[in-house]
Amino acid sequence: MSFVEIEYQVAGMTCGHCEMSVREEVGEVPGVEKIDVSAATGKLVVTANQPVDDAAVLAAVSEAGYQAVRV
């Protein structure tokens, strides 16, 4: 099984709680296996084992209260 990493830039995160909110929402997107998120850098890296719907990831970040763009 091959894994793909997809990177996003997230605006507005300032703390660990922000990271947790993003992680929880993005974790519900089908295909997502691993989530690395950093409030310090604003970087979100999603590791997936199947194609992941960008719109679903962006919507999940929005649901958490932040804005993201794919890098």
C-alpha positions in Angstrom: 0.0 0.0 0.0 1.4 3.4 -0.9 0.9 6.5 1.0 0.6 10.1 -0.3 1.4 13.3 1.7 -0.7 16.4 0.9 0.4 19.7 2.3 -1.8 22.6 3.2 -1.2 26.1 4.7 -3.7 27.0 7.5 -4.3 30.5 8.6 -5.4 31.5 12.1 -4.0 28.7 14.3 -2.3 30.0 17.4 -2.1 27.2 19.9 -2.4 23.5 20.7 -6.2 23.7 21.0 -6.2 25.0 17.4 -4.1 22.1 16.3 -6.4 19.6 18.1 -9.6 21.2 16.4 -8.1 20.8 13.0 -6.8 17.3 13.7 -10.3 16.2 14.9 -12.1 17.6 11.9 -9.6 16.5 9.2 -9.4 13.0 10.8 -13.0 12.4 9.7 -12.2 12.8 6.0 -12.2 9.3 4.3 -8.7 8.0 3.4 -6.8 10.1 5.9 -4.4 8.0 7.9 -2.2 10.5 9.6 -2.3 14.2 10.4 0.6 16.5 11.3 -0.4 20.0 12.1 1.6 22.9 13.5 0.2 26.2 14.8 3.7 27.6 14.8 4.2 27.1 11.0 0.6 26.9 10.0 1.4 23.7 8.2 -1.0 20.8 7.8 0.3 17.6 6.3 -2.3 14.9 5.6 -1.0 11.3 4.9 -3.5 9.2 3.0 -3.7 5.7 1.7 -6.2 6.6 -1.1 -7.1 9.7 -3.1 -8.4 12.3 -0.7 -11.0 14.9 -1.7 -9.2 18.3 -1.4 -12.6 20.0 -1.0 -13.4 17.7 2.0 -10.1 18.5 3.7 -10.6 22.3 3.2 -14.2 22.0 4.4 -13.0 20.1 7.5 -10.5 22.9 8.3 -13.2 25.5 7.7 -15.5 23.5 10.1 -12.7 23.8 12.7 -12.8 27.5 12.3 -9.8 28.2 10.0 -8.9 28.7 6.4 -6.6 26.5 4.4 -5.1 26.3 0.9 -3.3 23.4 -0.7 0.4 24.1 -1.1 
